[in-house]
Amino acid sequence: MKYFLLLVLTTSLLFPTPSQSNTNHFGEGGVFELDLGDSEIPLTPKQEREQKLLEEKLKKKREK
């Protein structure tokens, strides 16, 4: 038992576990970039209505 305890202590001193204090995954700049490529996020029904209204307003302005 003493041998096992000595082995565990020696191993923990020779091979320490890495510290988890640095958990900043945003890089040094502090900016997180997510590249979605060409994917599109679908609009909510409210956003679709707003988009239609904006398109109609632009169409009316062009006709004038």
C-alpha positions in Angstrom: 0.0 0.0 0.0 2.8 2.4 0.8 4.4 1.6 -2.5 1.2 2.4 -4.4 0.9 5.7 -2.5 4.5 6.6 -3.3 3.9 5.7 -7.0 0.8 7.9 -7.2 2.5 10.9 -5.5 5.6 10.6 -7.7 3.5 10.3 -10.9 1.4 13.4 -10.0 4.6 15.4 -9.4 6.3 14.3 -12.6 3.2 14.6 -14.8 1.0 17.4 -13.5 -2.4 17.9 -15.0 -2.7 21.1 -17.1 -4.3 24.1 -15.4 -7.8 24.9 -16.5 -7.6 28.6 -15.5 -7.3 29.8 -19.1 -10.6 29.0 -20.6 -10.9 31.9 -23.0 -12.0 30.4 -26.3 -12.3 33.7 -28.0 -8.6 34.2 -28.7 -6.6 37.2 -27.6 -8.6 39.7 -29.6 -11.8 38.8 -27.8 -13.7 38.5 -31.0 -15.6 35.3 -31.8 -16.3 34.7 -35.5 -18.7 32.1 -36.7 -18.5 31.3 -40.4 -21.8 30.0 -41.7 -20.6 29.9 -45.3 -23.5 30.3 -47.7 -26.1 29.0 -45.4 -29.2 31.1 -44.8 -31.1 31.4 -41.5 -34.9 31.3 -42.1 -36.9 34.3 -41.2 -39.6 34.3 -38.6 -43.1 35.1 -39.7 -42.8 38.6 -38.3 -39.5 39.2 -40.1 -41.1 37.9 -43.3 -44.0 40.4 -43.0 -41.5 43.2 -42.3 -39.4 42.2 -45.3 -42.5 42.2 -47.6 -43.5 45.7 -46.4 -40.1 47.0 -47.1 -40.0 45.5 -50.5 -43.4 47.0 -51.3 -42.3 50.4 -50.1 -39.2 50.2 -52.3 -41.3 49.2 -55.3 -43.7 52.1 -54.8 -40.8 54.6 -54.5 -39.3 53.2 -57.8 -42.6 53.6 -59.6 -42.8 57.3 -58.6 
